Amino acid sequence: MHQPHFGSDNASGIAPEVIDALARSSAGGVDSYGGDELTLALEEKFGEIFETDVSVLPVGTGTIANALSLAFLTPPWGAIFCYEEAHIVVDEANAPEFFTGGAKLIGLEGDHGRLHPDVLRRAAASMDANDVHHPRPSTLSITQASECGTLYSPDNIRALGDTARDLGLAVHMDGARFANAVVALQCRPADMTWRAGVDVLSFGATKNGCMAAEAIVVFGDRRKDVPVLRRHHKRAGQLFSKMRFLSAQLDAYLDSGNWLKWARNANTQATRLADGLNNIEGVRLLHPVDVNEIFLEMPLTIYERIKRTGFGFYPIQFTGKDIGTLRLVTSFNTSPDDIDYLLVAATTA
């Protein structure tokens, strides 16, 4: 039975195409530890999408994709600049610090989750890279789409990338909802990654129809150091013996543009839901709705109404006696009927 859950796109199921791919890849025996044809073909497939040669390492979670990417780019004495409420800061149990061996995360203020080059430049200037008492500015990490569900345009990313280069920083992108960003911006994946100065991308798939599959994608000159990243990958337990089952998911995800089709549905349903809720008295959007995340303030009475649908939600966070904030997230398989039912419930006493 299809039971929508608007708390997170992690709560959604697995796309039938991915399930079919897993079943097909289970037949027979293949070389282990990434020696199978599906894994070996991933770099060519990702290379076509990004219009350049890339190195690709499949991993099981977004947390490990971020942590290993940052460990690859950042020394233990380095500083990683990011948004103050970035996933790597508040939601990964210090995994980046653990896997880097001690690098320091420096949270910066942002505009609806987006960093500005001037803020980055001031933060880096506050540290003396030649003073052994200070962390050494090493890496910039940005999230696309951001933690507030907003987007950096390719020009925004390029401005940050240029600033990072001026400061001697590597650039990492947390792309847990990368597909949603590509669809919303209607741009080439290359234009908001390596062409804009991104060195390493955490490419998300689990939130958008896969079971448990992400990829670390390395661009440009950083590829020459990928043997070091492969050591991190193995030590972190991410070189799966049956790697074909991660690669099968990524292969099906990219096949026939599925990743973009599924993200487009999630974005479309989020826009419909946000527009509908925003027309209800007492409801206020807290951030622009650029992808499939909606942050809003609403009276408790309306929250209780939508809870009665039986759909899943995370608890409301109270900001007053009878009002609170809520995040709603649509998924690759959210249907228009789900949205219509929710909106009717919200307006029916």
C-alpha positions as CSV (number, residue, x, y, z in Angstrom):
1,M,0.0,0.0,0.0
2,H,1.3,3.5,-0.9
3,Q,1.5,5.5,2.3
4,P,3.0,8.9,1.8
5,H,5.4,10.3,4.3
6,F,6.2,14.0,4.1
7,G,8.8,14.0,6.8
8,S,11.7,13.2,4.4
9,D,12.4,11.9,1.0
10,N,14.4,9.2,2.8
11,A,11.1,7.8,3.9
12,S,10.1,7.0,0.3
13,G,10.4,3.5,-1.2
14,I,12.5,2.2,-4.1
15,A,11.7,2.9,-7.7
16,P,10.5,-0.2,-9.6
17,E,13.3,0.3,-12.2
18,V,15.9,0.1,-9.4
19,I,14.3,-3.0,-7.9
20,D,14.3,-4.7,-11.4
21,A,18.0,-3.7,-11.8
22,L,18.9,-5.3,-8.5
23,A,17.1,-8.5,-9.5
24,R,18.9,-8.6,-12.8
25,S,22.3,-8.0,-11.4
26,S,21.8,-10.8,-8.9
27,A,22.0,-13.5,-11.6
28,G,25.3,-15.4,-11.8
29,G,28.7,-14.6,-10.4
30,V,30.9,-11.6,-11.1
31,D,34.2,-10.3,-9.9
32,S,33.9,-8.8,-6.4
33,Y,35.1,-5.5,-4.8
34,G,34.1,-3.4,-7.8
35,G,35.6,-5.7,-10.5
36,D,32.2,-6.2,-12.1
37,E,31.1,-4.7,-15.4
38,L,28.5,-2.5,-13.9
39,T,31.0,-0.8,-11.5
40,L,33.6,-0.5,-14.2
41,A,31.2,1.2,-16.6
42,L,30.1,3.8,-14.1
43,E,32.9,6.3,-14.8
44,E,32.0,6.3,-18.5
45,K,28.3,6.8,-17.7
46,F,29.0,9.6,-15.2
47,G,31.5,11.1,-17.7
48,E,28.7,11.4,-20.3
49,I,26.5,13.2,-17.9
50,F,29.2,15.6,-16.7
51,E,30.8,16.0,-20.2
52,T,34.3,15.3,-18.9
53,D,36.4,12.4,-17.6
54,V,35.6,11.7,-13.9
55,S,36.5,9.2,-11.2
56,V,33.6,7.6,-9.4
57,L,33.5,5.6,-6.2
58,P,30.1,4.2,-5.1
59,V,29.3,4.4,-1.4
60,G,26.3,3.4,0.8
61,T,25.3,6.7,2.5
62,G,25.4,10.4,2.0
63,T,27.2,10.8,5.3
64,I,30.1,8.7,4.2
65,A,30.2,10.4,0.8
66,N,30.6,13.7,2.5
67,A,33.1,12.5,5.1
68,L,35.4,10.7,2.6
69,S,35.2,13.6,0.1
70,L,36.3,16.0,2.9
71,A,39.0,13.7,4.2
72,F,40.3,13.5,0.6
73,L,40.5,17.2,0.3
74,T,41.4,18.4,3.8
75,P,44.4,17.7,6.1
76,P,43.8,17.0,9.8
77,W,44.9,20.5,10.6
78,G,42.7,22.1,8.0
79,A,39.6,24.2,8.2
80,I,36.4,23.4,6.2
81,F,34.1,26.4,5.6
82,C,30.4,25.7,5.2
83,Y,27.0,27.0,6.0
84,E,26.4,27.1,9.8
85,E,23.5,24.6,9.6
86,A,25.0,22.4,6.9
87,H,24.3,18.7,7.1
88,I,28.0,18.1,7.8
89,V,27.8,20.3,10.8
90,V,24.5,19.3,12.5
91,D,23.5,15.9,11.1
92,E,26.5,13.6,10.7
93,A,27.7,12.9,14.3
94,N,31.1,14.6,13.6
95,A,31.8,12.1,10.8
96,P,33.8,14.7,8.8
97,E,36.0,15.5,11.8
98,F,36.5,11.8,12.4
99,F,37.4,10.8,8.9
100,T,39.6,13.8,8.3
101,G,41.5,13.0,11.5
102,G,40.6,16.3,13.2
103,A,39.8,19.0,10.6
104,K,37.7,21.9,11.9
105,L,34.3,22.8,10.5
106,I,33.8,26.6,10.4
107,G,30.1,27.4,10.1
108,L,29.3,30.6,8.2
109,E,26.1,32.7,8.0
110,G,24.1,32.4,4.8
111,D,21.1,33.8,3.0
112,H,18.4,31.1,3.2
113,G,21.1,28.5,3.4
114,R,23.4,30.0,0.7
115,L,26.9,31.3,1.3
116,H,28.2,34.5,-0.2
117,P,31.8,35.0,-1.4
118,D,32.4,38.0,0.9
119,V,31.5,36.0,4.0
120,L,33.9,33.2,2.9
121,R,36.7,35.7,2.2
122,R,36.3,37.4,5.6
123,A,36.3,34.0,7.4
124,A,39.4,32.9,5.6
125,A,41.1,36.2,6.3
126,S,40.6,35.7,10.1
127,M,43.1,32.8,10.0
128,D,46.8,33.0,9.2
129,A,47.6,30.0,7.1
130,N,51.3,30.3,8.0
131,D,50.7,30.4,11.8
132,V,50.9,26.9,13.3
133,H,48.5,28.0,16.0
134,H,45.6,28.4,13.5
135,P,43.7,25.8,11.5
136,R,44.8,26.1,7.8
137,P,42.0,27.2,5.5
138,S,41.7,24.2,3.2
139,T,38.2,23.5,1.8
140,L,34.9,25.1,1.0
141,S,31.8,22.8,1.2
142,I,28.5,23.9,-0.3
143,T,25.2,22.1,-0.4
144,Q,23.1,22.0,-3.6
145,A,20.1,22.1,-3.0
146,S,20.8,23.9,0.3
147,E,19.6,22.9,3.8
148,C,16.8,25.5,3.4
149,G,15.6,24.0,0.1
150,T,17.1,26.9,-1.9
151,L,19.5,26.8,-4.9
152,Y,22.8,28.3,-5.9
153,S,22.7,29.3,-9.6
154,P,25.7,28.2,-11.7
155,D,26.9,31.8,-11.5
156,N,26.6,31.8,-7.7
157,I,28.7,28.6,-7.6
158,R,31.3,30.0,-10.0
159,A,31.7,33.1,-7.8
160,L,32.3,30.9,-4.8
161,G,34.6,28.7,-6.7
162,D,36.6,31.6,-8.0
163,T,36.9,33.0,-4.4
164,A,37.9,29.6,-3.1
165,R,40.7,29.4,-5.8
166,D,41.9,32.8,-4.8
167,L,42.1,31.6,-1.2
168,G,43.8,28.3,-2.1
169,L,40.7,26.3,-1.0
170,A,39.4,23.0,-2.6
171,V,35.7,22.9,-3.3
172,H,33.3,20.1,-2.2
173,M,29.6,20.0,-3.1
174,D,27.1,18.0,-1.0
175,G,24.7,17.0,-3.7
176,A,22.2,14.9,-1.7
177,R,19.4,16.5,-3.8
178,F,21.6,17.2,-6.9
179,A,19.0,15.8,-9.3
180,N,16.4,18.2,-7.9
181,A,18.7,21.1,-8.4
182,V,19.6,20.2,-12.0
183,V,15.9,19.9,-12.9
184,A,14.9,23.2,-11.2
185,L,17.7,25.2,-12.7
186,Q,17.4,23.5,-16.1
187,C,21.1,23.6,-16.5
188,R,23.9,21.1,-17.5
189,P,25.3,19.2,-14.5
190,A,28.8,20.3,-15.7
191,D,27.8,24.0,-15.3
192,M,27.2,23.8,-11.6
193,T,30.1,21.4,-10.8
194,W,33.5,21.3,-12.4
195,R,33.0,24.2,-14.8
196,A,32.1,26.3,-11.7
197,G,35.1,25.2,-9.7
198,V,33.9,22.1,-7.8
199,D,36.6,19.5,-7.2
200,V,34.5,16.7,-5.6
201,L,30.8,16.0,-5.6
202,S,28.8,13.9,-3.2
203,F,26.2,12.7,-5.8
204,G,22.9,11.6,-4.1
205,A,20.6,8.9,-5.3
206,T,19.0,7.4,-2.1
207,K,16.6,10.3,-1.6
208,N,15.4,10.0,-5.2
209,G,14.4,6.4,-5.8
210,C,17.4,4.2,-4.9
211,M,17.6,1.9,-1.9
212,A,21.1,2.8,-0.6
213,A,23.4,4.2,-3.2
214,E,25.5,7.4,-3.5
215,A,28.6,8.2,-5.4
216,I,31.8,10.3,-4.9
217,V,32.6,12.0,-8.2
218,V,36.0,13.5,-8.6
219,F,36.8,16.1,-11.3
220,G,39.8,17.6,-13.0
221,D,43.3,17.6,-11.6
222,R,42.1,16.0,-8.3
223,R,41.7,12.7,-10.2
224,K,45.5,12.1,-10.1
225,D,45.2,11.7,-6.3
226,V,42.2,9.3,-6.4
227,P,44.5,6.3,-5.2
228,V,44.5,8.2,-1.9
229,L,40.7,8.4,-1.9
230,R,40.5,4.7,-2.7
231,R,42.4,4.0,0.5
232,H,40.0,6.1,2.5
233,H,37.2,4.3,0.7
234,K,38.5,0.9,1.8
235,R,39.3,1.9,5.4
236,A,35.8,3.2,5.8
237,G,34.3,-0.1,4.8
238,Q,32.8,1.3,1.6
239,L,34.6,-1.1,-0.8
240,F,31.7,-3.5,-0.8
241,S,32.5,-7.1,-1.7
242,K,29.2,-7.2,-3.7
243,M,29.7,-3.7,-5.1
244,R,27.6,-4.6,-8.2
245,F,24.4,-4.0,-6.1
246,L,25.3,-0.4,-5.4
247,S,26.4,0.1,-9.0
248,A,23.2,-1.6,-10.4
249,Q,21.2,1.1,-8.5
250,L,23.3,3.9,-9.9
251,D,23.1,2.5,-13.4
252,A,19.3,2.2,-13.3
253,Y,19.1,5.7,-11.7
254,L,21.0,7.3,-14.6
255,D,19.4,5.1,-17.3
256,S,16.9,6.9,-19.6
257,G,17.1,10.0,-17.6
258,N,15.3,8.4,-14.6
259,W,17.1,10.5,-12.1
260,L,15.8,13.7,-13.7
261,K,12.3,12.4,-14.3
262,W,11.9,11.3,-10.7
263,A,13.3,14.6,-9.3
264,R,11.0,16.6,-11.6
265,N,8.0,14.9,-10.0
266,A,9.2,15.6,-6.5
267,N,9.8,19.3,-7.3
268,T,6.5,19.6,-9.1
269,Q,4.5,18.2,-6.2
270,A,6.3,20.4,-3.7
271,T,5.4,23.5,-5.7
272,R,1.8,22.4,-5.8
273,L,1.7,21.7,-2.1
274,A,3.5,25.0,-1.1
275,D,1.2,27.1,-3.3
276,G,-1.8,25.4,-1.7
277,L,-0.7,25.7,1.9
278,N,0.5,29.3,1.4
279,N,-3.0,30.4,0.5
280,I,-4.3,29.2,3.9
281,E,-4.7,31.9,6.6
282,G,-2.0,31.5,9.3
283,V,0.5,29.6,7.1
284,R,3.7,31.3,6.1
285,L,6.6,30.0,4.0
286,L,10.0,30.5,5.7
287,H,12.2,30.0,2.6
288,P,11.6,30.1,-1.2
289,V,10.6,26.7,-2.5
290,D,13.1,25.9,-5.2
291,V,13.1,22.1,-5.0
292,N,11.2,19.4,-3.0
293,E,11.6,20.8,0.5
294,I,9.1,23.2,2.1
295,F,9.8,25.1,5.3
296,L,6.8,26.8,6.8
297,E,5.1,28.1,9.9
298,M,1.5,27.0,10.7
299,P,-1.0,27.0,13.5
300,L,-1.2,23.8,15.5
301,T,-4.9,23.4,14.4
302,I,-3.8,23.0,10.7
303,Y,-1.0,20.6,11.6
304,E,-3.5,18.5,13.5
305,R,-5.8,18.4,10.5
306,I,-3.1,17.2,8.1
307,K,-2.0,14.6,10.7
308,R,-5.4,13.1,10.5
309,T,-4.7,12.0,6.9
310,G,-2.6,9.2,8.3
311,F,0.3,10.4,6.2
312,G,3.7,10.5,7.9
313,F,5.2,13.7,9.3
314,Y,8.0,14.7,11.7
315,P,6.7,16.6,14.7
316,I,6.1,20.3,14.5
317,Q,8.6,22.5,16.3
318,F,6.8,25.0,18.4
319,T,7.7,28.7,18.2
320,G,4.7,29.8,20.3
321,K,1.8,28.2,22.3
322,D,-0.3,27.3,19.2
323,I,2.1,27.8,16.3
324,G,5.2,26.1,15.1
325,T,7.5,25.3,12.2
326,L,7.4,22.3,10.0
327,R,9.5,20.8,7.1
328,L,7.5,19.0,4.4
329,V,9.4,17.0,1.7
330,T,8.0,15.4,-1.4
331,S,9.5,12.4,-3.2
332,F,10.0,10.8,-6.5
333,N,6.7,8.8,-6.1
334,T,4.5,11.5,-4.4
335,S,1.3,11.6,-6.5
336,P,-0.9,14.6,-7.3
337,D,-3.7,12.8,-5.4
338,D,-1.6,12.8,-2.3
339,I,-1.2,16.6,-2.6
340,D,-4.9,17.2,-3.2
341,Y,-5.9,15.0,-0.3
342,L,-3.5,16.9,2.0
343,L,-4.7,20.3,0.9
344,V,-8.3,19.3,1.4
345,A,-7.5,18.0,4.9
346,A,-5.7,21.2,5.8
347,T,-8.7,23.4,5.0
348,T,-11.4,21.1,6.4
349,A,-12.2,21.6,10.1
